[in-house]
């Protein structure tokens, strides 16, 4: 019973911490930079085994 409670506590802790939506911007830019978001898998490359998104930032012009 003790092992079951420990496993349950670990499972709950993992699920709660996996729901964090915080992300870190590695590139700090100002408002003159444009931002584009790419969602994965990309429509033309469905076989790529990644899911999520990529944020690209670049100077305007």
Phi, psi and omega in degrees: 000322180296319180294324179295319178294320178295315178298319179295318179296319178295318179298313180297317179299317179296316181294320181292316182287336179286346182272000178296129181255018181283141174222160187245131174275116180280336180245116180267122182230166177260187186287351179281349179270145177264156181229137178229140181245127178251126179267139178248143003287146180287143184305322183271357181222062183294343182280349178291126188277035179248148174224150181130218181210161177232131177258123177248134179237137181208154180290144179294145179094000000 
